[in-house]
Amino acid sequence: MGWDDLNWLEDVHMGYEGDKPAVFDRNANGWITVPAKMKLPKGQQERDMLARELLIKFQMSSSHPLVAPKENLR
């Protein structure tokens, strides 16, 4: 999770996994689906901001698949 350069966030956009809104986590190489109860903004720019927020929160959570390997290195 290269935190040295936050410009990579500009490349994060809200997309779709099948018919569900989702954001792609390139570190884990998989889609993070947006919770069904979450209401999405109408504008694409607002959706992209939400996607960035969801991605960062997921990457910082204990649910992220790269958290366990990182903890094992300590």
Secondary structure, DSSP 4 states (H G I P E B T S, - for coil): --TT-GGGGGG---EEETTEEEEEETTTTEEEEPPTTSPPPSSHHHHHHHHHHHHHHHHHSTTSTTHHHHHHT-
